[in-house]
Every structure is written in C-alpha cells, then in structure tokens.
Amino acid sequence: MMIDLVSDTTTLPSQAMLETIFHAQLGDAGRLDANGRGEDVTTNRLEDLAASVTGKEAAIFCPTGTIANNCAILARCSPGSTILLEKRQHILEVEKICFQQDGFRMIPALYSLDQNGDPDLSEIKKQLETKPVQMVCIENTHNFSGGKCMSISAMKQIKGLCAQRGIPIHLDGARLFNAAEALGVSPKAITEHCDSVMFCISKGLGAPIGSLLCGSAAFISKAREWRKLLGGTMRQSGIAAACGIYALENNAARLAEDRENAQYLAKRLHGLKALRADLQPQSNILLLDLSRAGITGEQFNALLNQKGIRGYILSATEFRLVFHLGITREDAAYVAEQILAIDQTLL
Ligand SMILES: *Cc1c(COP(=O)(O)O)cnc(C)c1O
C-alpha cells in the first residue's frame, strides 16, 4: 500500500464517520426559511458548530475552500479593489480568479514572511499607508512555506494596524486546527484576530468534502449570496456535513500526532548529504530542498514511488511531504530510511 504524503486531502472517511451519514436528517440546504437558514438540519448543525469553535456569529458550509475564500473576498471587494496578501498564499497562487484580468480584476498588494512564517510588519504598515487596501488576507498555517504558523503576536499586531483603518482581515485557515494545535491555543485564540475565517474539514480533519466560512451575520449573509452565484450551494449537503461534525468532534484532538510525525522525520533526516530538509517543521508539513541534490522533483518522486511512497512537487526545488491520520509513526520511520537511502545515491 502507498504511503501517501502528497497532501492531507487524501485522508479517507472512517467507518464510524460514514455511519453518521445514515442517521443524518436531510433537507434542501439551498432553500431558505424565514430566518435565512437552509432546510438541511445537519448542515445547519455543522454551521453552528463552526461558528461556535471560531467565535463568530455565523457560518456557511461550502463545497471547497476555494469557493469559501472567494465568497469571503467577493463579500467585501469588487473589481479594482486592492487586497493585501503574501505572494505565496493559496488565494493568489492557486485560486487566482479574484486577481485575473478575465476574472474579478482585483489588485494584489504584497507583504513577505520571514523564515519562521511571521509577516514583515513594517511592509504591511507601509502598504496600508500608501495603498487603498480594502481587505487583508493572511494564511495560517501557511501551506507553501511548509506549514509555518503565524504567531498570535503577529496576528495581534496586524489586527491593530487594520483596526485603526477599518480594514477587515480574512484568515485562510485551511489548516486552522493544525495551527491551533501547533501554537498550543484554541482555534478561537487565533480567529479572534480576524474578521472572517475559512477552514477545511476535507484536509487533516479527515472529512471527505467541504469547508466552512465563518464571520459576522451580515458578512455571512452576503457570502451566502456569492456562494449561490458561484455554484457552491448544495442541496442535501447534510451527507457531507455529518462527516464534518464527526471530524470536528473526533479528529481535531489527534492533530498533534501529525506534527510529531513530521518533526520525527525531520530529526531522522539530520544526516542528509545532498538533499536538505526543513529541520524544524512547525506543523504537519515537511519541505525538502532539492536544489543542491542534482535531481528534479519528478526524478525524486519516481524513486520514492518505487519504494511505495508518494509526495508532492511544490516547485522546481521544493518537495512537500504532508502528514495526516492515514500515516503512522512506523510509516514515518520507513520514509526516513528510504529518503536517507536515496540521499546516499545522490552526488
Ligand atoms: C487546500 C487549501 C485551500 C483550498 O481548499 P480546496 O478545498 O482545495 O479548494 C485554500 N487555502 C489553503 C492554504 C489550502 O491549503
């Protein structure tokens, strides 16, 4: 069987999670009642749970994180709006549509992150002072920097800078629960520093489908309209929401294991000669640097595949390994041995 470290999106629902579907009360989530809530009771339960864990007034269930992030942006901005974000954020690098000329033609203003995943606050301040920024987007944990966690103090300072100017902050918290675990705080201690947050249940939490967008009641009601226009309003979404409720109630508590496995692998890789590893992964992602190893990501992945391991080619020089509930400590030990063995054959 493949040890699949390509992403935490590869997690499969457990039997116990799937069984919650049989008992889920369902309705048409796209048909709203007098209170503006959909008719699917199970989806409403998940939305209420999400609002409660993030400390926000309301939430909507979306098919993907991409739709949820874009609903958040479109609820606040329009073509021509300037959005401050970091250049390797998922919203900019992968989702793109808000910034494309054949999309919503918004304008990115950029800030950078240091090696620890914390933002350059002086850059943020300068951008806020010189550009008509309408919204700030942050990402925690930060996927493409290898699951780095933005500190609570940095988020607090960003919030301070934005609050003075009345600028809303959206958190792309695809891995919010991994960030909370790594920082040793509750999700709320993170989300209190943003106005809206998206988190995925389809990643480390192990549900098959979906993401939640949380924020004020007024914001969520606008986002709900955008969800409809973007085709993100599902019908008997309680089938997926039931798994999400199970994920929040049962799988959030085990995320430390994934971080510990990533850190265990990093420790085992201290002796690498040609490859280099991020020796201090902060959450469930470990990045390898191939730049001095004389090997392409494709070649390295092919060598791993021969040993029953799969990872993700992040860029020409970066290779990503993601830990999740399908990966045991024994798997991590085997992966360490195989990477060390491959490393010996390089250079
Ligand atoms: C996965 C991810 C998303 C988008 O989620 P999808 O459900 O794949 O659309 C957004 N932001 C980050 C940081 C992610 O890792």
PDBQT file of the ligand as one rigid body, heavy atoms in Angstrom, charges set to zero:
ROOT
HETATM    1  C1  LIG A 401      -6.399  23.419   0.306  1.00  0.00    +0.000 C 
HETATM    2  C2  LIG A 401      -6.284  24.873   0.545  1.00  0.00    +0.000 A 
HETATM    3  C3  LIG A 401      -7.286  25.757   0.134  1.00  0.00    +0.000 A 
HETATM    4  C4  LIG A 401      -8.468  25.376  -0.731  1.00  0.00    +0.000 C 
HETATM    5  O1  LIG A 401      -9.194  24.296  -0.399  1.00  0.00    +0.000 OA
HETATM    6  P1  LIG A 401      -9.928  23.410  -1.536  1.00  0.00    +0.000 P 
HETATM    7  O2  LIG A 401     -10.973  22.724  -0.764  1.00  0.00    +0.000 OA
HETATM    8  O3  LIG A 401      -8.872  22.524  -2.103  1.00  0.00    +0.000 OA
HETATM    9  O4  LIG A 401     -10.484  24.361  -2.560  1.00  0.00    +0.000 OA
HETATM   10  C5  LIG A 401      -7.140  27.080   0.468  1.00  0.00    +0.000 A 
HETATM   11  N1  LIG A 401      -6.081  27.522   1.151  1.00  0.00    +0.000 NA
HETATM   12  C6  LIG A 401      -5.101  26.697   1.552  1.00  0.00    +0.000 A 
HETATM   13  C7  LIG A 401      -3.961  27.259   2.324  1.00  0.00    +0.000 C 
HETATM   14  C8  LIG A 401      -5.160  25.355   1.253  1.00  0.00    +0.000 A 
HETATM   15  O5  LIG A 401      -4.158  24.550   1.637  1.00  0.00    +0.000 OA
ENDROOT
TORSDOF 0
